[in-house]
Amino acid sequence: MSTLQLGPDNVAGQALRQRIEVAGFTIHADASVDSGGSGSAPGPHELFDASLAACKALTVTLYARRKGWPLDHVDVALTRDASAEREGVYRLDVALTLHGALDDAMRAQLLSIAERCPIHKLMTTTTVSITTHLA
């Protein structure tokens, strides 16, 4: 089981900014200026999207390393279309740029692997149960 702690960051002028402690790291979240925040950090949607992008890059890189393939690095560009989110549709378009002397078969296999990264599977095939309660 993993535990994450979150609380206000208490930075002057950034009343909505949150400090997130997870796995020994500190990251921050904030609401956009349009939403009443200070825009000083990614918002929850950006963190959600970034988790998918990071997972795809890490999964592809680790797979290529295990295979001994000449993948130098991966660039990920993710575009979100949340225009129908209230109707239950949240679209993410992920474009991977694979750098290195890879042949077409390697590139195709790495794309297939990216589709199976753990966060992609979590977002698309897993039933997530969330319980919220007062501590």
N, C-alpha and C positions, 0 to 999 in steps of 0.2 A: 504494500500500500504506500502511496506517495502522499505527502502532505505539503500544502502550499499555504503560506501565511500572507495576508494582505491587509494593509491599513493605510490611513492617510499619510502623505509624505510630509505634511506640515511645513511646506515651503510658502513663504509670503507671496500672495497674489496668485497662488495656484491651488485654490480650495478643493478642486476635484481630483487633483493628481494623487495617484495611489502608488505605494511602494509594495512590490511583490517580492517575497523571499521564497526561493524555490531551489532545491538541490545545492544550497550553499551560494547561490548567486542572487543578486539584487537587480531587478528590472523595474521599469515604471510603466504606468498606464495613465492616460488622461483623456478627457473628452475634447473634442474639437472646439475651436472658438465659437463656431456656429451653434454648438450644442451647450454652450455656457462654460466650457472648460478653458484652459489656457493654451491648449494645443502643444504642450511641452513634451509629450511622449505619445507613442502609438496608442490608439484606442483599442478597445476589446476586439472589434472586427479586424483591425490590422494585425493584432497578435494571433488571432484565429487563422487568418490567411497566411501569416508568416510561418506558423507552425507547419502548415502543409508544404510551403516552398522549401523550408529548411529540411524537412523530412525527405522530400524527393531528392534534393541535392546530396544529402548525406547517404541515402540508400544507394543511389547511383554510384557515388564515389567509392563507397565501401565494396560494392559488388565488383566494380572495375579493378580495384586493388587486389581482391581475392583472385580474380581471373588473370592478373598480371597484364591487363590491357593498358595502353598508353593514353589514359585519360588524364589530362593536365588539371583541369578544373571544370566546374559546371556553373553557368550563369542561369539564374531563374528569373523570369519576368512573369508576374502574376497579375491578372486583371480581374477585378471583381465587378459583377453586375448584381447589385442588391435591389434593383428596381421592383422586383416581384417578391421580395423577402416576406412582406406581410401576407402574401398568398401562399407562403411555404416553399418558395423557390429561391435559391441562393446559388448563383452561377459563378464558378471560378474557372478562368482560362489560364493554363500554365504553359508557358513556352520555355523549353529547355534549350540552352546553347551548350553543346558539348565541345570542349576544346581539347585537341590532341589528335594524333595520327590514328584515327579509328576508321575501320572499313564500314561499309554499309550494314553488314550483318551485326557488327558490334553495336553500332548506333541503334539499330532496330531492337536488339536485345536490351540495351540500356533504357530505351523508351518503355519497353514492356515492364522492366523492373521498376521504373518510376511509377507506373500505374499501380503497383502493388506495395508501395511504401506503407508502413504501419498507420500513419495518420490518414492517408487516403482511404485505407480500408476502414479505419475507425469512423471517418466522416461519412462513408457511403454504404457500409454493409453491417455496421454494428448497431444494436439497440443500446442507446445510452440512457441510463437511469440516473436522474438527478434528484437528490433529496435535499431540501433546504430547510433548516431549522434554526431556532435561536439557541445560542450557546449559553 
